[in-house]
Amino acid sequence: MNPPLYPLPGAQHLSRRSFLAGGASFAAAALLSTRARGAVGTRFAFAGYPFSLGVASGDPLPDGVVLWTRLAPRPLEVGGGMGAESVEVSWQIADDEGMSRVVQSGTATARADWSHAVHVEVAGLRPDRWYWYQFKVGAEVSPKGRTRTAPPRDALPERLRFAFVSCQHYETGYYTAYQHLAQEDVDLVVHLGDYIYEGPGVADRVRRHLGLECLALDDYRLRYALYKTDPHLQAAHAMAPWIMTWDDHEVANNYAADHPEKPAKRADFLRRRAAAYQAYFEHMPLRRSALPTGPDMLLYRGLSFGRLAQFHVLDTRQYRTPQPLGDGNKAPTPVLLDPQGTLLGERQRDWLFSGLERSSAHWNVLAQQVMMARVDRAGGPEVKYSMDQWPGYEFERRRVLRHFQEKRIKNPVVITGDIHSNWANELIADFDQLDSMSVGTEFVGTSISSGGDGAALPKAYEHLLSENPFLKFFNAERGYVRCELTPKAWRTDYRTVPYVIRAGAPVTTRASYLVESGRPVLHRL
């Protein structure tokens, strides 16, 4: 079965051969297949429930989906309470919730050198339908998960419902938003990054990280395990397939390719990045096409929902050049128009442009990390833009918007995470001419919990709407974004909770917007 990728304009890039030759190797030969080196155990007496981290599915295709779990009877210990032996795990998938009509089953090997994670790429399923799945090892049975396949690529579904999320700092709030999301009627969930935060534990927060800052593979593994013990996150994973991409905190704050924010030797940082990428793959429902090789991991890809929507899933961290003016909000200078400055890298950009031009979908969705609209953050005559976002790479930002316009890309919609607040933007052709035509739209989603309790409109942000007429909505509460697409229209609902520093917050729809097909302007409902 072909992976959900456009034809790539070259082999996987940013290869770090010198790194691999000089230190620990995470060889691509370790392909999480059903075969493993050495003995494979089939009978175990576990020290605890081995499916403590739940189950998940992802990257739905018309004929299949990825199923995931990880064996961890003691999830908050190094090694998860498992030994050095690989373990055989059974799986089955059925077309009824009671699991009485099993359509496929098999075994997979939970490899010790890949943290006893299991990735099963199921193929041969029927398109556009729901399935249920489960794992078993010895006498232990996992929770049930629900997943679905995509419609046939040439079909035009009546609708698609999905939600997108990002930024789930474990220490700064409860995952109440996931508790509500798990009850939503959606076909899939898109995660736009900051699944974990890499920093050390801090006292006097809502919850606390275990250990110090993540630097090595076991550090990242323990951090993912801590996050995945949350029951609301597990419930949200179990109710629908997820499409995953990352931002910076899966490795280190504001890193750019092989440049960390904190000074470090390049070889040391690449070793850290390799550890972070391996732990990310181990804990996500990703296909073998994303298997990391050292500090390289191919995450950008395309996924379709028939001819209704094409998801162009981007990676704006692994290939970006360093922020030319550093981090923070800065006044623009000519260096931002350097053609060499990039968030995407040349090959990913070429892949994106080719995919957009060839797409036959009614809606082209750019699932990515940092805000594309060029928002003036300063009040009055002063002008400042965020350097970690697309305006810090202004030449490439303009190039993408020009591609939307000149190639007449059908209904481009950018979905964004990162900044712990909700925004609704019209992407105008020329941000130096604020009355220029809109060539696309952007919906920015707030955090699940990062930043603690938010506010509807903090006083420090009141000037944003007047300074930026293309900005139609701003909100800094916590929550998620729910979207419903038909061939004629796109509806976005900003679903928010009033607090996260204690459990039990209700959810409400703070605002809703409509985009009509062929008219990239925002209508508030």
Order of alpha helices (4+ residues) and beta strands (2+ residues): alpha-beta-beta-beta-beta-beta-beta-beta-beta-beta-beta-alpha-beta-alpha-alpha-beta-alpha-beta-beta-beta-alpha-beta-beta-alpha-beta-beta-beta-alpha-beta-beta-beta-beta-beta
